[in-house]
Amino acid sequence: MTTEVHTVAATGNLPVVIELTYLAAAALFVFGLKAMGSPKTARRGMFMAEAGMLAAIVGTLLDARVVTYEWIAVGIFVGSAAGAVIAIWTPMTHMPQRTALSHAFGALAAALVGIAEFYDAGTTLGGVQRTALGIEVMLGSLTLTGSLLAFGKLQEWLPGSPIAYKGQNVISLSLLVSIVGLTIFVTIDPTQTWAFYTMCGLALAFGIAIVLPIGAADMPVVIALLNAYAGLAGSATGFALENNILIVAGALDGASGLILAVLMCKAMNRSLTNVIFGRIEVGSVTQSADAVYGGKVKSTNAEELAMVLEGARRVVIVPGYGMAVSQAQHVVRDLFRLLEKRGVVVEFAIHPVAGRMPGHMNVLLAEADIPYDRLIEMDTINPTFDTVDVAIIIGANDVVNPDAREPSSPIAGMPILDVDKARMVAVIKRSLAPGFAGIPNPLFAADNTLMCFGDGTKFMQELVAAVKEL
């Protein structure tokens, strides 16, 4: 009898414990996101977010509606093993692909939960729950295929160039109208199961339709937007299942993804509306590489660049995707320390979308122990480039292309780092191959530019050795 009383009392207190756990998880998510806003506190923010997710999982496992834990244990084991493998073996250069794949898995989970809930209790759910369930499955389905397509383009399993087709806008709009119409229809009459599953299929097709016409260069914007869709799908799942932490976490994810997409569109001079509807329009006038570079490119070696640096008082290093590929951040740190010991002011100019994701360069440089206060944002450093003695560009291309100032350029209006205004520019790059935008860069042929052809890490090692010998 005493055991029964204690069991009832414990069960009666369980909902309170669960909600308190969810409250702690929500607080950790909010503070974690806040901490991620600064490179100095980003690592702490990640730990807080991880703790929040652990609390959310524990709270969910305490739910009385959980009948058995066997399959849950299997899922935890498989998911943990997969997460560990991805975290350990995925290189930093592949973070965008990994992010796209994570969105796909999250969207798949949301869609499958929604389909299972509709199959199990679709006709007994209230109007609000049915609406949330329809939105959940719709967003989850289109995010699944859209994220997989983005992954394929970034991984170069699919063509990275935009794939346009006749009637593209009509097809996309027709799919969207049909999806919304079927979602409303099945919300009103949940007995029409054919409408629900047809909506799922059309949403899967719509995810492909909106990503297919967008090139790999603009995939980071698309991934940020898909992140917002995945978050909204999770939030809708929370409404459908009456789970508060899913509502909060999904809303945070959706809002942060949308804000990131807006910021990236601004940094890349893209229209958010065009991204949403799967169409990124750019200029069309492009000069040939021969016309831009013919007889104008001046190359140099590490020894000559070291002599240029000997008389410099202020040096700005501009990292790009090429630095990430060659993993040159540690030898860049060696040059930074060497120049500082000689009284040179050394700073790092960070473009918002340098690399393939926002913060890509910050993470790499932090990994090499570059002080955070030496990482200067584009808007802050741009007005001062005319006082820079030497700007060293390592693997960057489109983010320093002065062609962005030309109205007819394919990257017209894209904010760039004004490195061409420095007294001397040194570009460390394997070749004159174009960046993601696929256009030549007039900076490489400018009068004040020296091209340093070669692998980023190898050239920087030679440069460090040459500076030490001066």
N, C-alpha and C positions, 0 to 999 in steps of 0.2 A: 504493500500500500504506500509506504514511504517513497519507494523507488518511482512509483507512478506519479506521485505528487511532484517530485523533483523533475521528472521528465516533462510533465505538463508545464511546469514553471519555466524550465529551460526553453521549451518550444515557444512559450508565450513571449519570452524575451528575445527570441531569435530574430524576428523582423527588425527590432530596434538595433541589434548588433549589426545586422546586414546594412541597414541604412547609415549607421555611423561609419562603417567601413567604407561605404560608397562616398560618404561626405569627405572622409580623409583622402580617398583616391582622387576625387574632384579637385580638392585643394592642392594636392601634389601636382596634378596636371596643370592647373592654372599657374602656380609658382614655377613649375618646371619650364613652361612656355616663356614666362617672363624672364627667367634666367638665361634662356637660349638667345635672347635678344642681344647679348654682348659676348664677344669671344672670350672675355675673362671668366665669365660665369657659365658658359655653354656646357662644359663638362658636368658641372654641378646640376644644371638643369636636366641633363640626360639622366643622371642618377635619380633625381626626384621623379621624373616621368616614369622611369622603370619601377620605382617603389610604388607609384600610384597604380600602375598596371597590375603589379602583384597584389595590391590591396583589392583592386576590382575583381581579380580572378578569385581570391579567397572569399570575398563577399558573395560572389555568384555560386561558388561551390557549397556555401552554407544554406543556399535556398532549399526550402522544404520540398520544392517540386522536382528536385534531382532525385530520381528513383534509384539509380545505380551508378557506380563510379568506375566500372571496369573499362568501358570505352572511352570515358573521359581521361583515365590514366594513360591509355594507349595514345590518345590525341596529344596529351601533354608531352609524352616521351618523344613521339615522332616530331612534333613541332619544335621542341627544345633542341633536338638533334639537328634538324634542318637549319634552325636559326644559328646554332653554333657553327655549323659548316659555312654558312653564308657569311657570318661575321668574320671568321678567321681567314677564309680564302678569297674573299672578294676584294680585288685591289681598289684603291681609291678612284682610279680612272673609270671604274665600272659602277660607281655609286648611282648614277642616274638609272642605269638598267636595273639595278637591284631595287631601287625605289619604285620603279614602274612595276616590277614583278610583285613587290609587296602590296601595292595597290590592287593588283589583279587578284591576289589571294584574299585580301580583305573584302573586296567586292564580291568575290565568289562565295565567301562565307555568308555575307549579308543576303545575297540572292537565294542561296540554298536554305537559309533559315526562314526567309519569307515564303518560299515555295512550300517548305514543309509545314509551316503554320497555316497556309492557305489550304493545303491538302487535308490537314488534320481538323481544322476548326474554322474554315473560311466562311461558312454560312451562319455561324453562331457569333461571330465577332461584331462589335458595334461599328457604327459608321466611321468614327474617328480612327479606330484601329484598322479597318479595311482600307481607308485612305492612306494611312501611314504604311501599311503593308504593300500597297500598290506602288507607292513612291519608292519604297525600299528596294523592291525587286526591279523596278524600272532603272533606277540609278545604279544598282549593283550590276545588272546585266550589261549596260552600256559601258560602265567603267571597266568591267572584266575584259571585254574584247578590245576596247580602246587602249588599255594598259598593256595588254599582250602585244598589240600592234606597235605601240611606242617602244616596248622592249626589243622587238624584232628589228626595228629601224636603228635604234641606238647600238645594238649588238652587231649590226651590219649583216643580219640574216635576211633582211629585206632591203630593197632599194631605199637609200636615204633621201633621194630627191622626191619632191612633191609628185603625187600621182593623181592627175586630174582626169576627168572623163566627161563625156557629153551628158548634159542634163544633171550634173552633179548637185546643183543647188535645189533643183526641183525634187530630185530623189530624196535628198536629206530632209527637206521641208515636209515632204509627203510622209516619210517615216516618222518624223516628230509628231505631226498632227495625228497620225494613226495610233501611235503609242499613247499619247495623251487621251485621245478619244476612247480607246479600249480600256485604259485605266479608270476613267470616269464611269464607263459602262459597267465594268465588273464591280466597281465600288457600290453602284446603285443596285445591281442584281448579281450577288456573288454565286448564284447557281449556274451562271454562264461560264463554266470553267474553260471552254474553248477560247473565250476572249482573254482570259488571264494568261494562258500558255502561249497564245498568239502574240500577246503584248511582250512576253519574255523573249520570244524569238526575234521580233522586230527590234527590240532594244539591243539585243546582241548585234544585229546588223547595223544599227545606228551608230554603235561604238566604233565599228570599222569605218563607216562612212565619214565620220567627223575627223578621224585621225589620218586616214589614207592620203588626203590632199595636202598634208602638212609635212614639210621636209624635216630631216633629222636636226638641222640647225635650230629649229624652233621647238624641238621636243621638250626641252626643259619647261617652257611655258605650258605646254599641253599637260605635262606630268603634274605641274602645280595645280592645274584646273581639275585634273582627274583626282587629285588628292582631295579637293573640295567635294567632288561628287561622292567619293568613297566615304568621307566624313558625314555627309548628309544622309547617305544610305544607312550608315551606322546609327545615326540619330533617329531616323525613321524606324529602324529596327527596335530601338528603345521604346518608342511610342506603341508599336505593335505588340511588344512583349511586356509592356508596362515595367520597364527596367530603367531606373533613373540614371544610373551611371552610363549606360549606353547613350541616353539622350544628351547628357552633359559632354561626354567624351566626343561623340559624333559632332556635336555643335562646335566644339572647340577646334576639331580637326577641319571641319568644313569652312569655318570662318578664317582660320589661319591659312588654309590652302587658297582660298579666294583672295585674301590680302596679298599673299605671295605672288599669285598669278597677275594681279594688278600691278604690283611693283616690277615684276619681270617684263610685263608688256611695256611699261614705261621705259625701262632700261634698254629694251630692244626696239623701241618705236613700233610696237605692234598694237593692233586694235583688239581689245578683249572680246568685243562682239564677234569679230572675225574668227578668233580662236574657238569660241563657243560653238559657232556654226561650221567649223572645219574649213575655214578659208583664210589664209594669210596672204595679203596682197603686198607686193613689193614693186620697186621700180623695174624698169626693163632695159635701160641703156647701160651696157657694160663694155669697157674697152678690152681689147685683147691683151694678153700678157706681153706680147712683143711690142705693142705700142706703148705700154707703160714702162717696161724694163729695158728695152733695146738699147744697149751701149751706155746705160746710165748707172748700173749697179756697181758699187765699189765694195770689194770684199777685203777682209783683213784677217789677221791671226791673233792668237792670244798674246803674244809678245808685244805687238803694236798696240793692242787695246790696253794692255797694262801700262804702257807709256802714256796713253791718253789719260788713264785714271790717276797717274802720278801727280798731275797738276790740278785735279778736281777737288773742289771743296764741298760740293753737294752732289750726291748721286742718288738717283731714284731707280729702283728695280721694279719692273713690271712683269709679274708672273702670269703665265697663261696655261692652256691645256697641254702644250708641249712640255712644260716643266713637270706636269703630273705624269705624263707618259714616260719620260726619261728618269723620273724619280730624282730630280736634281735639287730638291729642296735642302738637303743636308750640306751639299757643297756650296750652295748659295749662302747658307748660314756661315760657312767658313769664310767666304769672301766678305760678307757683312762684318764679321768680327775683325777681320784683318784690316779693312778700310777704317773701321771705327778706331782701332788702336793708333792709326796714323792721323787721327783728327778729322776725318771726313765725315760729314753728316750723311747717313744712309737711311733712306725711307723706302717703303714698299707701297706702290700705287695699286689699289684694289678696285677693279671694275666690278659692278654688281653681278654680272653674269660671266665673269672670266671662268674658264673651265667649262663644265657642263651643268653645274648647279650653283645656285647662290651659296656663298660661303665655302666653295670648293678650295679656293686658294688660301683662305684663312685657316682651314683645317690643316692643309699641308704645311704651311709655314709654322703653325703652332706646334705641329708634330716635330719640327726641326728646332724648336725652342727660340723662335724669333719673338722678341718682345711685342706684346699686343699694341703698345703705344707707337710702334713704328709702322703699323699697318694703317695707311691713310686712305680714306674713302675718296672716290672719284671727285665728288663735288667739292671736297675740301682741298685736294691737291691740284686740281686743274688750273685755278687762277695763278698758281705759283710756278708752272713749268718753265716760264721764261727766265727764271733764276736758277734753273737746274743746269749744272755743267755737263753731266753725262746721264742719259737715260738708257738703262740696260733692259732690253725686252727679251724675255726667255720664253719662247714658245707661244707668244700671243700673236694674234693676227687681226681678226675683225674688230676687236675692241680698241685697236689703235689705228684703224684705217681712216685717214683723213677724207677719203672719198664719201664718208657719211655726211659731209657738209654740202655735197652736191645734190641738188634737188632731183636729178635724173638717175641717181645711183640706186641700185637694188637695196642698199642699206641706208638710204636717205633718211636723215632725222634721227638715226640711232645715236644715243649719247656715247661718246668715245673719250678715251684719255688723250689729252692734248700733248702727247709726247713729241710731236713734230716741232713744237715751240722751244724745246730744249736746245742748248748750244750744240750738243753732239748726241747722236742716237746710235746705239749699238744693238743690232738685232741678232740674237742667237737662235738659229733655225736650221733645220736639216736641208731645206731647199726653198725655192720660191713658190712652192705649191700653195694654193689658196686655202683659206680657212673654211669653216662650215658654210659661209655665204657663197663660196665658189667664185669669188671675184679677185682680181689682182689688187695689190696694195701699193699705192703710189709712194708710201712712206719708204719702202725698200729702195726706191730709186732717187730719193731726195738728196740734195747737195750735202746735208749735214748727217747723213746716215751711212754707217759702215755695217756691212753684212758679215756675220760670223757663222759660216756654214759648218754644221756638224751636230752630233748628238749633244744635248744640253748638258748632261752630266760630264761627259768627257771634255767638252770645251771649257766648262767651268773649272774643272780640275787643272787643266793647263793654264787657265787664267790665274787661278790662285797661286800656282807654282811660279808663274812669271812675275806676279806682284811681289812675292816674297823675295825674289832675286834683285828687285830694284833697290 
